[in-house]
Amino acid sequence: MKTIYYVLSVAGKEVRLIANDRGTLAILILLPILLGSLFAGLNIMANSGDENPDILLEVSLVNDDTGGFGGEVAKSLQSIEELNVLISEGIAEAEQRVIKGETTAAIIIPADFSEKIDTYTPTSIEVIVDPAEPEASSIVTGIMHQVVGEVTIWGEIQYGVRTIMTEFGVLDEASPDEQRAIEAQNMGVIMTQLNELRRNPAISVTSEDLEGVKVEGGLTLFLTYLFPAFTVMFIFFIVGVSSASLLQEREAGTLRRLLAAPLPRWTVIAGKMLAYGLLACLQVAILFTLGYVLFDITLGRSPIALVVITIIVAFVAVSLGMMVAAFAKSAKQADNVGMILAFVMAGIGGAFPLWPPIFRSEGFIGTLSKFTPHAHALEGYYSVMAENATFTQILPQLGFLLLMGTVFFLIAVWRFRFE
């Protein structure tokens, strides 16, 4: 109990000092609020004039079919708001667009598509996807399954209508032109009803997780990444502030007086960490509340996951601050080193609001980012908030962060010289 009392006493003293340091509070709390609001507002304004803000995927379409069914498939695809359909003259042109990354997929409707449906013969639509974009490709494939499913219904109905008319001799006395006109009239009525059902709302595309919960996309998805990115970036500004604070006390002789009291040396470091850790948690609470209230960012379905990852990220930041203090020769040097580390790790770890996030990129930069706490913190936040991940699903990120924080803390306790 005495140990806890010592830690809380040191932390209480530090909290009072932080509360009186308005410059530090402005940097750690006010500045991220202003930047987050500015970037969010600019992105909303940039998208507000877009008549189709939900278009997420571009696809190439080659329709070699001259019949009605190929045209219906083309109309169906062009009516889907989530797709921007680019018409290509041939398969080669469509494939080149996929290779160059201009489109996510190429959709090829064969020349005999309507003919085979008319004769109730199996046929297929080819979808050429970009292997570098598996998620987008799976969405396009899913859309095509839905559209083709409707065409299959049309073909089956047409075949059924023709069969019934033939068996009952309805068209026996009609000329070939009259037979085609009657079939077309019946199919026109049926397809009109099906099209109405498709528009409201048979063909609508939403992204859902495995439990059927809607996953946001577009601007909302970016804003849900933007606020955690700024939050994590400014949490690690505490590294320079906390390390400088500890060294200022050593330079002023305050630590010497603390050590005269009967308390373990590590409790001084732990008390400092607790105070600045609470400040980091306050940063997260303010920024996420602002994003949720003003910009409609999503917070996911696991509050416990958000709370735990916030506490662990705060622990990592303050532990790193204490480790910097253990190696720095002066408070000024610690402040400068901490500021440099905050910016460098933010850039490498993906805390600068770039899309797609660096921590999910391939190659050298993507791999390098995995060695920063920022990347794992952002992966955890983004998974929970934007993708509805559960607490257990972000355990790898939590484990890596906890390991880093523990290593930083142990090095700080071992290396720091109180006098």
Secondary structure by P-SEA (a helix, b strand, c coil): caaaaaaaaaaaaaaaaaaaaaaaaaaacaaaaaaaaaaaaaaaaaacccccccccbbbbbbcccccaaaaaaaaaaaaccccbbbbbccaaaaaaaaaaccccbbbbbccaaaaaaaaccbbbbbbbbccccaaaaaaaaaaaaaaaaaaaaaaaaaaaaaaaaaaacccccccaaaaaaaaaaaaaaaaaaaaaaaaaccbbbbbbccccccccccaaaaaaaaaaaaaaaaaacaaaaaaaaaaaaaaaaaaaaaaaccccaaaaaaaaaaaaaaaaaaaaaaaaaaaaacccccccccaaaaaaaaaaaaaaaaaaaaaaaaccccaaaaaaaaaaaaaaaaaaaccccccccccccccaaaaaaaacaaaaaaaaaaaaaccccccccaaaaaaaaaaaaaaaaaaaaaccccc
